[in-house]
């Protein structure tokens, strides 16, 4: 592995109220969601074989469903934590905190057919989301940490993966990011671009909701 750096991206666990277009709604994790998040890192071995995860820093979306478990992990393992607003989920406007079944079927179908070109009423356009998330990603890389954990949202993880893998933006919605799903990226020191090591390994993802 040489001097490569690594970054783990962790989507928050299941949230009270189930699967919604939650966006900026600041709901807390359910008991199950908190257990999912804790279980992901519980069995990771420290860098020198000591108990505890191998991370040297934590970054998190400010949303409660991300920041609360991140604060708990930081306190438990004595890690620095920084909240990065750019890592917040997409703002869904009129769709905030609503179930898919509660939305106008024609609008929902347009979103599934063209999630990049169609912006829900009052929502954050995809390109604005992408630019914001990539600013947050750059902030993480500027810290020069060796192995941070980033607690964030499914939409944010899709944007970062799309950037690293040079995916067309229309393909991003086909990347599944269930609650408590962990993704590992390798970040070369010096020349080279980040690469994907794994995404959603079987023992690191919670159930869908």
Secondary structure, DSSP 8 states (H G I E B T S, - for coil): -TT-EEEEEEE---BTT-S-B-TT----B-HHHHHHHHHHHHT---TTS-SS---SEEEE-SSHHHHHHHHHHHHHHT--EEE-GGGS----GGGTTB-GGGS-HHHHHHHHH-TTT---TT---HHHHHHHHHHHHHHHHHT--SEEEEEE-HHHHHHHHHHHHT--GGGGGGS---TT-EEEEEE-SSSS--EEEEES-GGG-----
